[in-house]
Amino acid sequence: NENSLHFLFKGDINRMVERLQGQYLLNLLVEEPSLEEIFMHYYQKEEKEAQP
């Protein structure tokens, strides 16, 4: 869906919620990432750091 946003967030969830204040939200779903998502995020980060 073009009106949805998916991302990984690490940190204090309250700070993120504060930043969302004043925004129109139809739905908000907060989930722990799957093991696959954690590994993919970790290895993508390593690849970016390895590039010159």
C-alpha positions as CSV (number, residue, x, y, z in Angstrom):
1,N,0.0,0.0,0.0
2,E,1.4,3.4,-0.9
3,N,0.0,4.9,2.3
4,S,1.9,2.7,4.6
5,L,5.3,2.9,6.2
6,H,7.4,0.0,7.6
7,F,10.7,0.5,9.4
8,L,12.9,-0.8,12.2
9,F,13.2,1.4,15.2
10,K,15.8,0.9,18.0
11,G,15.5,3.1,21.1
12,D,13.0,4.7,23.4
13,I,9.5,4.1,21.9
14,N,8.2,7.2,23.7
15,R,10.5,9.5,21.7
16,M,9.0,8.1,18.5
17,V,5.5,8.5,19.7
18,E,6.3,12.1,20.7
19,R,7.5,12.7,17.1
20,L,4.2,11.4,15.7
21,Q,2.1,13.8,17.7
22,G,0.0,16.0,15.5
23,Q,0.2,13.5,12.6
24,Y,-3.0,11.9,11.2
25,L,-2.7,8.2,11.9
26,L,-5.3,5.7,10.8
27,N,-3.5,2.8,12.4
28,L,-0.3,2.1,14.3
29,L,1.1,-1.3,14.8
30,V,4.2,-1.9,16.9
31,E,5.8,-5.3,16.7
32,E,9.1,-6.9,17.7
33,P,11.1,-7.7,14.5
34,S,11.4,-11.3,13.4
35,L,14.7,-13.0,13.5
36,E,15.0,-12.7,9.8
37,E,14.4,-9.0,9.9
38,I,17.1,-8.6,12.5
39,F,19.6,-10.5,10.5
40,M,18.8,-8.7,7.2
41,H,19.1,-5.3,8.9
42,Y,22.4,-6.3,10.5
43,Y,23.9,-7.6,7.2
44,Q,22.7,-4.6,5.2
45,K,24.4,-2.3,7.7
46,E,27.7,-4.3,7.3
47,E,27.5,-4.1,3.5
48,K,27.0,-0.3,3.6
49,E,30.0,0.1,6.0
50,A,32.2,-2.1,3.8
51,Q,31.6,0.0,0.7
52,P,34.2,2.7,-0.1
